[in-house]
Amino acid sequence: MAEAGHEPVLVAEVVELLSGAEMVIDLTVGAGGHARALLDAGVGRVVGIDRDERALKEARTRLAGAGERFRAFHAPFTEVLEVAQEAGVREAGGVLYDLGVSSLQLDRPERGFSYRAEGPLDMRMGQGTRTAADVVNTYPEEELAGVIRTYGEERFAGRIARAIVRARDRAPLRTTRELAAVVAAAVPSRRGGPHPARRTFQAIRIEVNGELEELAASLPRAVQLLSPGGRLVAISYHSLEDRQVKSFLRDDDRLEVLTKKPVRPSAAEAERNPRARSAKLRAAERRVA
């Protein structure tokens, strides 16, 4: 998740953990903020992967001066082994995940990620065929409630799903503001709290992109590429991602956990960059033997 102004989250902490590596694979390169910082800190080469072609274009522009030290590939991070083979990488001293939605996606209404701006109900990070409009307009009520409950951890999931179904029976929901308004009307007002549609939008985005399934499939493949002493660093932004990363790092016998508790942004970073506030960084090192 890149931040306002494309400032990378927890960049000093990422650099501290990975700057000793000759090769780092940035599995969610986005606009290239972490990659740029790692190269500046002395990492020999960075291979960047992202399924968002528009993000890759910005990363390539940002890192044009790095020459052969930076290469970018359009792919989901489940294809990390295939990308590494294409890039001629046999092993890496570090792999980095910066999970979730990026500012490049949130700040562009035409991508359909934001409940605060008018845009089409899209939410695709890559070129998948299923859109948010497909989810909200075609899923049966029970299935829709399950998505919102599971991926949004939303206690009013049933009420929201019923409201969506009633609304789409009148006319299909086509825009982000239409969906946000339906959700806001379905739940009790939370004065001073987060937008009532925040959890629902998160849930639908995760469903559209298969985010948790992608992460579960990618993590063991990324560890395969780590050299002995190499490090895996993952930044997550909601509890579902964080629990998945925490469990994997703890349970994989190839890894030694470096962060007994997640690393959080400083108060200064959180104040400067609101999108960093929910970030949690966890790291592990591949055992030598």
Rosetta silent file (secondary structure, phi, psi, omega in degrees, C-alpha in Angstrom):
SEQUENCE: MAEAGHEPVLVAEVVELLSGAEMVIDLTVGAGGHARALLDAGVGRVVGIDRDERALKEARTRLAGAGERFRAFHAPFTEVLEVAQEAGVREAGGVLYDLGVSSLQLDRPERGFSYRAEGPLDMRMGQGTRTAADVVNTYPEEELAGVIRTYGEERFAGRIARAIVRARDRAPLRTTRELAAVVAAAVPSRRGGPHPARRTFQAIRIEVNGELEELAASLPRAVQLLSPGGRLVAISYHSLEDRQVKSFLRDDDRLEVLTKKPVRPSAAEAERNPRARSAKLRAAERRVA
SCORE:     score description
SCORE:     0.000 S_00000001
   1 L     0.000  108.866  174.683    0.000    0.000    0.000 S_00000001
   2 L   -81.243  156.577 -170.543    1.673    3.191   -1.104 S_00000001
   3 L  -112.949 -174.967 -179.211    0.660    6.323    0.691 S_00000001
   4 H   -52.607  129.826 -176.072   -0.302    9.916    0.196 S_00000001
   5 H    71.505   11.455 -178.969    2.224   11.379   -2.173 S_00000001
   6 H    62.304   30.400  174.516    3.434    7.813   -2.738 S_00000001
   7 L   -77.259  123.432 -179.320    5.460    7.914    0.477 S_00000001
   8 L   -70.761  142.420 -179.932    6.254    4.311    1.400 S_00000001
   9 L   -76.915  140.339  174.439    5.086    3.120    4.819 S_00000001
  10 L    51.768   38.897 -173.466    7.670    2.120    7.447 S_00000001
  11 H   -65.375  -38.980  179.702   10.423    2.752    4.930 S_00000001
  12 H   -63.852  -38.576 -179.780   13.204    3.173    7.508 S_00000001
  13 H   -68.928  -40.101  176.949   12.257   -0.115    9.133 S_00000001
  14 H   -62.848  -45.178  179.840   12.144   -1.917    5.780 S_00000001
  15 H   -61.902  -42.471 -179.724   15.555   -0.522    4.832 S_00000001
  16 H   -60.421  -39.242 -176.890   17.031   -1.566    8.181 S_00000001
  17 H   -77.590  -30.005 -169.814   15.814   -5.134    7.705 S_00000001
  18 H  -117.872   -4.992 -172.192   16.718   -5.557    4.034 S_00000001
  19 L   -66.747  -17.514  178.852   19.560   -3.174    3.162 S_00000001
  20 L   -81.721   -2.899 -176.222   22.208   -5.886    3.588 S_00000001
  21 L   -83.247  146.080  172.890   20.756   -7.936    0.747 S_00000001
  22 L   -80.907  -35.378 -179.126   22.279   -8.107   -2.712 S_00000001
  23 E  -131.053  128.301  174.168   18.920   -9.018   -4.262 S_00000001
  24 E  -123.823  135.277  173.254   15.440   -8.073   -3.018 S_00000001
  25 E  -103.677  113.924  178.596   12.186   -9.115   -4.638 S_00000001
  26 E   -93.743  103.657 -169.981    9.520   -6.486   -4.030 S_00000001
  27 L   -79.123  -11.989  177.603    6.333   -8.451   -4.547 S_00000001
  28 L  -137.407   68.095 -165.860    4.018   -5.426   -4.416 S_00000001
  29 L   -68.329  -26.777  178.542    6.216   -2.768   -5.952 S_00000001
  30 L    54.349 -131.954 -179.878    3.447   -0.216   -6.552 S_00000001
  31 L   -83.649    1.483  172.811    4.924    3.148   -7.458 S_00000001
  32 L    91.372   15.828 -177.453    8.391    1.986   -6.397 S_00000001
  33 H   -63.857  -49.461  177.894    8.826    3.855   -3.124 S_00000001
  34 H   -66.226  -40.527 -179.790   10.334    1.004   -1.122 S_00000001
  35 H   -59.447  -43.438  179.167   12.370   -0.171   -4.115 S_00000001
  36 H   -61.494  -44.001 -179.548   13.888    3.294   -4.521 S_00000001
  37 H   -65.343  -38.362  179.817   14.795    3.463   -0.832 S_00000001
  38 H   -67.572  -42.823  177.255   16.380    0.006   -0.890 S_00000001
  39 H   -63.890  -40.870  178.378   18.505    0.793   -3.925 S_00000001
  40 H   -63.535  -28.982 -178.202   19.580    4.084   -2.362 S_00000001
  41 L   -85.599   -0.791  174.146   20.566    2.149    0.783 S_00000001
  42 L   109.963    0.544  173.648   22.909   -0.125   -1.155 S_00000001
  43 L   -60.556  135.153 -174.060   20.825   -3.122   -2.174 S_00000001
  44 L   -67.716  -48.193 -177.906   22.418   -4.401   -5.359 S_00000001
  45 E  -144.132  147.903  173.643   19.299   -5.241   -7.362 S_00000001
  46 E  -128.287  129.000  170.696   15.539   -5.103   -6.901 S_00000001
  47 E  -104.595  120.833 -178.766   13.036   -7.111   -8.903 S_00000001
  48 E  -103.753  138.918  178.976    9.592   -5.546   -8.650 S_00000001
  49 E  -126.844  138.408  172.775    6.327   -7.406   -9.221 S_00000001
  50 E  -159.246  145.595  177.077    2.820   -5.966   -9.427 S_00000001
  51 L   -91.032   -1.340  178.449   -0.430   -6.970  -11.081 S_00000001
  52 L   -98.268  107.614 -176.978   -1.398   -3.327  -11.610 S_00000001
  53 H   -62.760  -33.662 -179.978    0.069   -2.223  -14.953 S_00000001
  54 H   -67.832  -37.490  175.870   -0.472    1.455  -14.167 S_00000001
  55 H   -64.640  -42.419 -179.949    1.528    1.145  -10.964 S_00000001
  56 H   -61.320  -37.928  178.479    4.338   -0.596  -12.807 S_00000001
  57 H   -60.345  -42.650  179.261    4.497    2.231  -15.324 S_00000001
  58 H   -67.928  -38.286  179.432    5.012    4.720  -12.495 S_00000001
  59 H   -64.236  -42.930  179.492    7.609    2.505  -10.840 S_00000001
  60 H   -62.869  -38.764  177.745    9.582    2.196  -14.063 S_00000001
  61 H   -65.824  -44.995 -177.539    9.497    5.964  -14.512 S_00000001
  62 H   -63.157  -34.303 -174.127   10.525    6.587  -10.923 S_00000001
  63 L  -109.516   21.991 -178.130   13.428    4.149  -11.118 S_00000001
  64 H   -58.252  -33.090 -178.207   14.544    4.807  -14.691 S_00000001
  65 H   -74.785   -8.888 -177.964   17.917    5.972  -13.446 S_00000001
  66 H   -79.576  -13.548  179.061   18.622    2.669  -11.714 S_00000001
  67 H    60.564 -135.314 -176.901   19.306    0.914  -14.996 S_00000001
  68 H   -72.388   -6.431  178.921   19.752   -2.848  -14.707 S_00000001
  69 H   -72.974  -15.908  178.497   19.586   -2.658  -10.913 S_00000001
  70 E  -130.639  127.765  172.694   15.784   -2.513  -11.170 S_00000001
  71 E  -129.981  141.697 -176.250   13.514   -4.685  -13.267 S_00000001
  72 E  -122.464  140.816 -177.006    9.712   -4.710  -13.078 S_00000001
  73 E  -131.106  137.190  177.860    7.329   -7.492  -14.052 S_00000001
  74 E   -88.007  107.044 -178.388    3.568   -7.494  -14.555 S_00000001
  75 L  -169.986  154.991  168.811    2.299  -10.503  -12.608 S_00000001
  76 L   -71.702  155.078 -175.571    0.426  -11.489   -9.458 S_00000001
  77 H   -74.089   -5.804  170.607    2.780  -12.287   -6.614 S_00000001
  78 H   -66.790  -19.024 -179.326    1.703  -15.929   -6.711 S_00000001
  79 H   -95.687   27.392 -175.917    3.927  -16.123   -9.808 S_00000001
  80 H   -60.480  -37.510 -179.132    7.050  -15.116   -7.903 S_00000001
  81 H   -68.109  -40.465  178.394    8.937  -18.281   -8.860 S_00000001
  82 H   -66.075  -40.706  178.124    8.177  -17.831  -12.539 S_00000001
  83 H   -64.684  -42.793  179.362    9.185  -14.162  -12.416 S_00000001
  84 H   -60.185  -42.214  178.179   12.411  -15.006  -10.611 S_00000001
  85 H   -61.996  -44.173  179.156   13.281  -17.554  -13.281 S_00000001
  86 H   -63.149  -35.318 -178.713   12.595  -15.027  -16.047 S_00000001
  87 H   -82.930   -3.249 -179.078   14.734  -12.455  -14.231 S_00000001
  88 L    75.348   26.735 -178.271   17.582  -14.926  -13.777 S_00000001
  89 L  -101.175  119.305  177.948   17.259  -14.893   -9.975 S_00000001
  90 L   -91.418  -33.663  177.137   18.084  -18.161   -8.226 S_00000001
  91 L  -154.957  159.859 -176.849   17.830  -16.822   -4.689 S_00000001
  92 E  -131.755  147.978  176.262   17.196  -13.534   -2.896 S_00000001
  93 E   -83.015  -11.558  178.462   18.416  -11.972    0.289 S_00000001
  94 E  -160.280  148.130  169.114   15.029  -10.393    0.895 S_00000001
  95 E  -130.812  143.499 -174.463   11.412  -10.444   -0.168 S_00000001
  96 E  -130.155  131.627  170.231    8.980   -7.665    0.624 S_00000001
  97 E  -115.864  129.862  170.860    5.195   -7.513    0.726 S_00000001
  98 E  -123.610   92.455 -164.215    3.394   -4.184    1.103 S_00000001
  99 L   -80.898  172.749  174.148   -0.171   -5.449    1.089 S_00000001
 100 L    88.824 -164.715 -175.642   -3.566   -3.872    0.511 S_00000001
 101 L   -92.933  143.893 -175.722   -4.744   -1.087   -1.737 S_00000001
 102 L   -99.790  164.529  176.279   -2.374    1.658   -2.882 S_00000001
 103 H   -63.237  -30.349  177.472   -2.796    5.402   -3.169 S_00000001
 104 H   -60.820  -28.442  179.048   -2.466    4.957   -6.935 S_00000001
 105 H   -91.474  -47.107 -177.461   -5.723    3.008   -6.743 S_00000001
 106 H   -63.394  -39.051 -172.181   -7.553    4.836   -3.944 S_00000001
 107 L   -84.757    2.687  179.024   -6.879    8.319   -5.270 S_00000001
 108 L  -116.948  101.202 -174.121   -8.162    7.610   -8.762 S_00000001
 109 H   -54.475  -29.797 -177.827  -11.966    7.513   -8.739 S_00000001
 110 H   -67.630  -12.909  176.759  -12.096    5.698  -12.062 S_00000001
 111 H   -82.865  -18.813  173.335  -10.590    2.637  -10.352 S_00000001
 112 L    78.493   22.010 -178.642  -13.657    2.347   -8.115 S_00000001
 113 L   -91.147  -23.860 -169.066  -11.901    1.671   -4.796 S_00000001
 114 L   -98.942  132.426  174.242  -12.987    4.713   -2.807 S_00000001
 115 L   -81.411   -4.855 -177.896  -16.317    5.186   -1.046 S_00000001
 116 L   -96.444   -9.578 -176.588  -15.561    8.917   -0.845 S_00000001
 117 L  -131.327  151.496  179.138  -15.465    9.616   -4.594 S_00000001
 118 L   -78.614  128.757  177.767  -17.769    8.859   -7.494 S_00000001
 119 L  -166.880  171.320  178.518  -16.541    6.118   -9.784 S_00000001
 120 E   -69.940  151.509  177.191  -17.546    2.842  -11.373 S_00000001
 121 L   -78.391   83.926 -176.702  -17.886   -0.214   -9.138 S_00000001
 122 L  -110.345  -78.986  176.765  -14.671   -1.821  -10.362 S_00000001
 123 L    70.670   12.455  177.762  -12.022   -2.415   -7.618 S_00000001
 124 L   -79.476  128.966  175.335   -9.836   -4.661   -9.769 S_00000001
 125 L   -79.083  -30.526  178.805   -6.139   -4.418   -8.940 S_00000001
 126 L  -122.637 -140.846 -175.279   -5.226   -6.217  -12.147 S_00000001
 127 L  -109.426   28.979  177.459   -7.027   -7.370  -15.240 S_00000001
 128 L   -62.238  162.252 -176.162   -9.391   -9.904  -13.694 S_00000001
 129 L   -89.372  -26.798 -178.909  -12.848  -10.269  -15.155 S_00000001
 130 L   -81.149  131.980  178.602  -14.898  -10.045  -11.944 S_00000001
 131 L  -114.361  171.266  175.448  -15.694   -6.513  -10.764 S_00000001
 132 H   -61.914  -35.445  177.270  -17.257   -5.075   -7.640 S_00000001
 133 H   -60.750  -38.406  177.606  -20.430   -4.483   -9.672 S_00000001
 134 H   -62.701  -42.755 -178.666  -20.581   -8.211  -10.391 S_00000001
 135 H   -64.040  -51.883 -173.212  -20.308   -9.024   -6.690 S_00000001
 136 H   -73.957  -23.091 -176.125  -22.943   -6.587   -5.425 S_00000001
 137 H   -99.791  -13.287 -176.151  -25.401   -7.198   -8.271 S_00000001
 138 H  -123.419  -21.804 -178.370  -25.211  -10.968   -8.709 S_00000001
 139 L   -68.408  137.181  172.276  -24.234  -12.651   -5.442 S_00000001
 140 L   -58.702  153.467 -174.821  -27.150  -14.192   -3.539 S_00000001
 141 H   -54.365  -45.104 -177.879  -27.968  -12.319   -0.341 S_00000001
 142 H   -63.763  -41.400  178.870  -26.546  -15.006    1.952 S_00000001
 143 H   -67.699  -40.609  177.886  -23.301  -15.210   -0.006 S_00000001
 144 H   -62.596  -42.922  177.407  -22.977  -11.438   -0.109 S_00000001
 145 H   -61.750  -38.341  178.723  -23.501  -11.247    3.649 S_00000001
 146 H   -63.833  -40.335  177.588  -20.813  -13.890    4.119 S_00000001
 147 H   -62.060  -47.564 -176.981  -18.308  -11.890    2.086 S_00000001
 148 H   -66.827  -38.288 -179.595  -19.012   -8.709    4.048 S_00000001
 149 H   -70.038  -44.783 -173.991  -18.925  -10.527    7.384 S_00000001
 150 H   -75.849  -48.574 -173.902  -15.779  -12.538    6.674 S_00000001
 151 H   -91.592  -18.312  177.095  -13.642  -10.065    4.767 S_00000001
 152 H  -105.190  -10.425 -175.445  -14.965   -6.859    6.306 S_00000001
 153 L    48.628   45.835 -174.755  -15.479   -8.163    9.852 S_00000001
 154 L  -100.398  118.050 -176.559  -18.699   -6.162    9.701 S_00000001
 155 L   -72.202  -17.438  177.733  -21.263   -6.974   12.411 S_00000001
 156 L   -99.768   27.330 -174.135  -24.103   -5.504   10.340 S_00000001
 157 H   -58.209  -43.674 -179.461  -23.278   -7.712    7.335 S_00000001
 158 H   -62.564  -43.059  179.335  -26.733   -9.266    7.131 S_00000001
 159 H   -64.839  -40.443 -179.939  -28.468   -5.913    7.259 S_00000001
 160 H   -66.931  -44.045  179.956  -26.151   -4.470    4.629 S_00000001
 161 H   -61.853  -41.088  178.011  -26.616   -7.422    2.284 S_00000001
 162 H   -62.218  -41.283  179.857  -30.400   -7.148    2.549 S_00000001
 163 H   -65.645  -39.472  178.093  -30.235   -3.441    1.762 S_00000001
 164 H   -63.615  -44.449 -179.192  -28.012   -4.060   -1.266 S_00000001
 165 H   -63.694  -41.959  177.719  -30.368   -6.723   -2.616 S_00000001
 166 H   -61.832  -42.148 -178.515  -33.398   -4.445   -2.168 S_00000001
 167 H   -66.631  -43.774 -177.066  -31.581   -1.615   -3.939 S_00000001
 168 H   -72.014  -22.433  175.291  -30.385   -3.734   -6.864 S_00000001
 169 H   -65.729  -27.632  177.128  -33.897   -5.147   -7.326 S_00000001
 170 H   -80.443  -43.709  178.830  -34.934   -1.612   -8.233 S_00000001
 171 L  -166.425  142.033  179.615  -31.901   -0.963  -10.447 S_00000001
 172 L   -56.657  142.417  175.382  -28.362   -2.388  -10.617 S_00000001
 173 L   -80.681  126.508 -174.154  -25.789   -0.579   -8.484 S_00000001
 174 L  -117.161  -23.390 -172.791  -23.207    0.961  -10.799 S_00000001
 175 E  -125.575  161.116 -179.450  -21.161    3.510   -8.841 S_00000001
 176 H   -63.596  -40.062 -179.097  -19.191    3.735   -5.634 S_00000001
 177 H   -69.318  -34.208  175.068  -21.369    6.488   -4.224 S_00000001
 178 H   -60.780  -47.452  179.754  -24.531    4.503   -4.897 S_00000001
 179 H   -64.855  -44.767 -179.904  -23.135    1.557   -2.937 S_00000001
 180 H   -60.051  -38.872  179.946  -21.780    3.764   -0.144 S_00000001
 181 H   -67.435  -40.260  178.071  -25.169    5.438    0.248 S_00000001
 182 H   -62.694  -44.121 -179.736  -26.990    2.093    0.465 S_00000001
 183 H   -65.615  -45.408 -178.396  -24.576    0.859    3.138 S_00000001
 184 H   -60.344  -35.727  179.955  -24.730    4.107    5.130 S_00000001
 185 H   -75.703  -16.337 -174.278  -28.518    3.958    5.198 S_00000001
 186 H   -92.002  -15.148 -174.491  -28.492    0.343    6.390 S_00000001
 187 L  -120.426  156.856  176.982  -26.391    0.716    9.533 S_00000001
 188 L   -60.672  145.029  178.933  -26.642    2.864   12.673 S_00000001
 189 L   -67.272  144.836 -178.900  -24.862    6.188   12.406 S_00000001
 190 L  -124.607   80.728 -174.997  -21.448    6.331   14.053 S_00000001
 191 L   -58.436  126.863  179.280  -20.818    9.952   14.782 S_00000001
 192 L    80.152   -4.878 -179.006  -17.146   10.764   14.629 S_00000001
 193 L   -92.798 -173.446  178.644  -16.282    7.223   13.586 S_00000001
 194 L   -67.832  163.336  178.936  -15.040    5.832   10.275 S_00000001
 195 L   -57.451  135.260 -176.898  -17.249    5.925    7.214 S_00000001
 196 L   -62.474  -18.296 -179.578  -19.972    3.249    7.565 S_00000001
 197 L   -91.853   -2.250 -172.967  -19.077    1.777    4.166 S_00000001
 198 H   -57.908  -48.860 -177.360  -15.390    1.291    4.928 S_00000001
 199 H   -68.264  -37.306  179.170  -15.616   -2.349    5.975 S_00000001
 200 H   -65.376  -43.581  178.067  -18.012   -3.277    3.177 S_00000001
 201 H   -63.441  -40.837  176.597  -15.734   -1.755    0.537 S_00000001
 202 H   -58.825  -46.290 -177.267  -12.768   -3.594    2.028 S_00000001
 203 H   -62.305  -45.066 -177.670  -14.672   -6.876    1.925 S_00000001
 204 H   -67.694  -39.145  177.653  -15.799   -6.507   -1.664 S_00000001
 205 H   -61.048  -43.749  179.217  -12.311   -5.461   -2.778 S_00000001
 206 H   -63.016  -41.431  178.232  -10.785   -8.544   -1.137 S_00000001
 207 H   -64.064  -46.298 -178.153  -13.392  -10.763   -2.791 S_00000001
 208 H   -58.830  -41.354 -172.798  -12.890   -9.198   -6.230 S_00000001
 209 H   -98.537   -2.512 -179.096   -9.126   -9.644   -6.118 S_00000001
 210 L    57.281   39.920 -168.032   -8.883  -12.908   -4.174 S_00000001
 211 H   -62.475  -43.872 -176.375   -6.392  -11.171   -1.924 S_00000001
 212 H   -73.146  -35.264  175.641   -6.194  -13.632    0.955 S_00000001
 213 H   -65.333  -40.427  177.664   -6.019  -16.665   -1.312 S_00000001
 214 H   -61.751  -43.908 -178.959   -3.235  -14.980   -3.293 S_00000001
 215 H   -64.165  -45.463 -179.656   -1.300  -14.239   -0.117 S_00000001
 216 H   -60.463  -38.289 -179.767   -1.659  -17.781    1.214 S_00000001
 217 H   -74.956  -32.167 -173.701   -0.385  -19.227   -2.070 S_00000001
 218 H   -78.749  -38.621 -171.768    2.461  -16.739   -2.441 S_00000001
 219 H   -55.606  -51.025  179.723    4.113  -16.853    0.983 S_00000001
 220 H   -64.568  -30.103  178.327    5.573  -20.384    0.807 S_00000001
 221 H   -69.844  -38.635  178.217    6.763  -19.768   -2.752 S_00000001
 222 H   -63.688  -39.649 -179.979    8.546  -16.593   -1.699 S_00000001
 223 H   -63.610  -32.777  177.305   10.342  -18.436    1.096 S_00000001
 224 H   -55.522  -31.877 -176.620   11.636  -20.939   -1.471 S_00000001
 225 H   -84.287  -14.147 -176.153   13.629  -18.105   -3.016 S_00000001
 226 E   -71.852  132.028  171.978   15.216  -16.880    0.201 S_00000001
 227 E   -74.465  160.189  175.530   18.885  -17.630    0.669 S_00000001
 228 E   -54.629  129.514 -175.675   20.008  -18.790    4.135 S_00000001
 229 E    85.563   -7.310  176.692   19.844  -15.710    6.335 S_00000001
 230 E   -70.001  156.967 -172.098   17.547  -14.002    3.842 S_00000001
 231 E  -121.611  141.393  172.740   14.592  -12.085    5.215 S_00000001
 232 E  -107.876  126.786  179.595   10.885  -11.904    4.490 S_00000001
 233 E  -123.787  129.886 -179.524    9.201   -8.628    5.423 S_00000001
 234 E  -132.652  129.046  175.277    5.438   -8.113    5.209 S_00000001
 235 E  -109.511  124.016  179.771    3.422   -4.959    5.899 S_00000001
 236 E  -119.835  165.356 -172.500   -0.308   -5.486    6.385 S_00000001
 237 L  -130.383   -1.777  172.127   -3.177   -3.084    6.948 S_00000001
 238 L  -148.247  165.283 -169.157   -6.025   -5.087    8.422 S_00000001
 239 H   -64.773  -30.249 -179.360   -6.360   -7.957   10.864 S_00000001
 240 H   -64.158  -47.781  176.844   -7.130  -10.628    8.265 S_00000001
 241 H   -62.514  -46.996 -174.932   -3.837  -10.070    6.447 S_00000001
 242 H   -62.555  -42.160  178.562   -1.883   -9.679    9.668 S_00000001
 243 H   -63.199  -38.903 -179.970   -3.205  -12.913   11.179 S_00000001
 244 H   -65.563  -45.152  178.181   -2.359  -14.788    8.003 S_00000001
 245 H   -64.289  -46.601 -178.974    1.190  -13.425    7.897 S_00000001
 246 H   -57.247  -47.451 -178.410    1.713  -13.986   11.629 S_00000001
 247 H   -64.237  -42.022 -179.048    0.567  -17.609   11.448 S_00000001
 248 H   -63.828  -48.892 -178.252    2.682  -18.368    8.395 S_00000001
 249 H   -61.998  -36.375 -179.535    5.877  -16.896    9.814 S_00000001
 250 H   -71.243  -37.747 -168.976    5.332  -18.716   13.112 S_00000001
 251 H   -94.498  -15.796 -178.835    4.477  -22.103   11.620 S_00000001
 252 L   -80.949  116.860 -174.999    6.960  -22.408    8.741 S_00000001
 253 L   -66.312  -14.475  179.727    9.917  -24.406   10.045 S_00000001
 254 L   -78.070  -11.116 -170.221   12.238  -22.742    7.526 S_00000001
 255 E  -116.872  148.409  169.861   11.833  -19.377    9.246 S_00000001
 256 E  -116.337  122.446 -176.592   12.866  -17.701   12.483 S_00000001
 257 E   -69.548  132.796  178.414   10.595  -14.834   13.490 S_00000001
 258 L   -99.030  -20.577 -175.936   12.392  -11.520   14.016 S_00000001
 259 L  -117.482   96.457  179.800    9.391   -9.495   15.206 S_00000001
 260 L   -63.910  -33.898  171.520    7.772  -10.976   18.286 S_00000001
 261 L  -122.753  150.599 -178.746    5.300   -8.099   18.111 S_00000001
 262 L   -64.981  145.341  175.291    4.421   -6.220   14.940 S_00000001
 263 E   -83.314  130.224 -178.625    6.358   -3.048   14.202 S_00000001
 264 L  -112.685  156.168  176.443    4.046   -0.033   14.030 S_00000001
 265 L   -62.505  150.439  174.285    4.594    3.416   12.525 S_00000001
 266 L   -66.569  163.452  177.191    5.838    6.122   14.824 S_00000001
 267 H   -60.192  -36.844 -179.625    3.403    8.765   15.994 S_00000001
 268 H   -66.234  -42.198  179.194    5.136   11.236   13.699 S_00000001
 269 H   -66.560  -42.498 -179.680    4.731    8.992   10.649 S_00000001
 270 H   -63.284  -36.285  178.713    1.087    8.257   11.456 S_00000001
 271 H   -71.959  -39.010 -179.051    0.356   11.957   11.812 S_00000001
 272 H   -72.499  -32.651 -172.163    2.194   12.839    8.617 S_00000001
 273 L  -134.948   89.403 -175.171    0.725    9.985    6.639 S_00000001
 274 H   -55.478  -29.799 -178.749   -2.761    8.868    7.763 S_00000001
 275 H   -71.261   -9.666  177.612   -2.699    5.791    5.541 S_00000001
 276 H   -86.235  -10.582 -169.062    0.174    4.418    7.626 S_00000001
 277 L   -59.835  -35.394 -176.852   -1.840    4.353   10.848 S_00000001
 278 L   -92.957    3.172 -173.670   -3.089    0.787   10.539 S_00000001
 279 L   -70.192  140.850  173.088    0.182   -0.671    9.232 S_00000001
 280 E  -133.690  127.259  179.625    1.826   -3.632   10.948 S_00000001
 281 E  -106.973  131.078  173.128    5.196   -4.969    9.876 S_00000001
 282 E  -126.690  148.286 -176.659    6.301   -8.518   10.585 S_00000001
 283 E  -143.756  150.971  175.992    9.607  -10.098    9.566 S_00000001
 284 E  -145.761  160.888 -177.661   11.346  -13.456    9.636 S_00000001
 285 E  -121.818  137.218  177.815   14.709  -14.845    8.571 S_00000001
 286 E   -70.740  129.326 -178.238   15.404  -18.059    6.701 S_00000001
 287 L   -64.955  147.395 -178.164   17.308  -20.424    8.937 S_00000001
 288 L   -71.848  -34.048  179.572   20.852  -21.246    7.921 S_00000001
 289 L  -135.539    0.000    0.000   20.365  -24.942    8.505 S_00000001
